[in-house]
Amino acid sequence: MANHKSSLKRIRQAEKRRLENRYWAKTARNAVRRVRKMTDKAEATEAYNKVSALLQRLGRKNIISKNKASNLCSGLALHINKLA
């Protein structure tokens, strides 16, 4: 077990961040799945704008990597463009 107050605090902070990062990463995955299931182009476009903003924000905060965020946005955009 840690002996210093600062290391105990670091452990608490790391656990809190880990849980928050897990929550946001899972939320993003579910949002991407939801957009991929959509068949209505107008509805999908509206949802894409929100999901894209979420992914880019998570990329900036290093919850997911910037490249992964960009790749997901790109894939979703391709999906939406294929919709009739």
N, C-alpha and C positions, 0 to 999 in steps of 0.2 A: 504494500500500500504506500501511497505517496506520503512524504513527510512534511512537505512545505505547504503553507496555506495557498500560495500561488499555484502550485501544481494541482491541488485539490480543486481550485476554482477553474483551472484550465480543463480538467476532466469534466466538470459540470457544464462548462460552456460548449465543449466539443460534443457532448451527448445531446444537448439542446439543439445545436446546429445540425447534427446528424439527423435527428428526427424531423426537423423543419425541412431540410433538403430532401429527405425521403418523401415527405408529403407532397412537395411541389413537383418532384420528378414524376411521382405516380399520377398526380393530377394532370400533368402535361401529357403523359402517355394516354390516359383516358380521353383527354380532349382530342388528341390526334386520331384515336380510334373512332370517336364519334363523327369527326369530319369525314373520315374515309368511308364510313357507312352511308353518308348522305347521298341522295340521288337527285335532289332538287338544287339546281345551280345557284339560284338566288339565295337560298337558305345557307348553302355551303359557303358561298362567298362571304356572307355576313359572319358566319362562324369562323371562317379562315382568318379574317382580320383580327379577331380577338385571340385566336390560338397563336397566330404568328407573333403578335405583340408579346404574349406570354412566353413563347419559346425564345424570342430574342432577349427578353429580360432575364430569363434563366441562364442564357448563354453569357450575358454580361456579368452575372453574379457567380459564374463558374459552378452552378448547380448541375448543368450539363455543359459539355464543351461547345464553344462557338460554332465549330464545324458541324457538330451534330444538329444544333439548332438550325443552321442554314440548310443542311441537307433535308431535314424534316419539312421545313417551310417550302423548299423547292419541290419536294415530292408531293406535298399537298396541293401546291399550285398546279402541277401537272395533272393531278387527279381532277381538280375543279375545271380545268380547261377542257378535259375530255368529256365532261358532262354536257348533255344536250340542252 
